[in-house]
């Protein structure tokens, strides 16, 4: 992989198609633009050359936008020869390190990467000589069937497989419902249940939410999912569920063992994990109390 560092004109750059991460002109962007005016771009963006002579941004959409706002016409860039699927993987991995990522953005990014990995591994298995790059070999060793692409994404992102699957379910929601998840009007867990509703049922739900000015709880979402599966979900039954008084959700926190197993020796049982967590929390609380008493 031969990278070159070049100074490119902003006008010769094109955004990545279907880029899932929004570039917001917020206060943080204004600060970045001011920094660019003062110090320039300290970290080059990553691009790949296109046949039309332009370059497609793989990583660095925010830095590029900051240059535009600052009136800077050129930007340092690492130019790398990448096919589309390799570019997708690089684009997703570089952006997942950001702190402010909306659920819908993470969901779309995970989906793009899962699909890119499946296509790459499919091509590599069909023509290993043509696609014998290191990434192809790495993925082929991990990807025995389509479902395991989710495990690769989870491992790379430091997430559990279950959590990645939950995010992937969000891509089955209509945009209006995705926006409600981003706005924290609908919780992640109810949203996953709602994602199993048919498109026309999701449209009914959007209309019901607007008319009743209420969003479904987890128990309501589960009931609608079951009704949909049984063919009993319609305007009347949905309205009946949504008009019911919401039951308070069970006051507990559930952390899957697979999400915290990496912090314990392999032989540690779930019960031992629980006891260790309680002890660590107790020690932390005592430490805080001592610090407070010393003030």
Secondary structure, 3 states (H helix, E strand, C coil): CCCEEEEEEHHHEECCCCCCCCCCCCHHHHHHHHHHHHHCCCCCEEEEECCCCCEEEEECHHHHHHHHHHCCCEEEEEECCCCHHHHHHHHHHHHCCCCCCCHHHHHHHHHHHHHHHHHHHHHHHHCCCCCCCHHHHHHHHHCCCHHHHHHHHHHHHCCCHHHHHHHHHHCCCCHHHHHHHHCCCCCHHHHHHHCCCCHHHHHHHHHHHHHHCCCCCHHHHHHHHHHHHHCCCCHHHHHHHHHCCCCCCCCCCCCCHHHHHHHCCCCCCHHHHHHHHHHHHHHHHHHHHHHHHCC
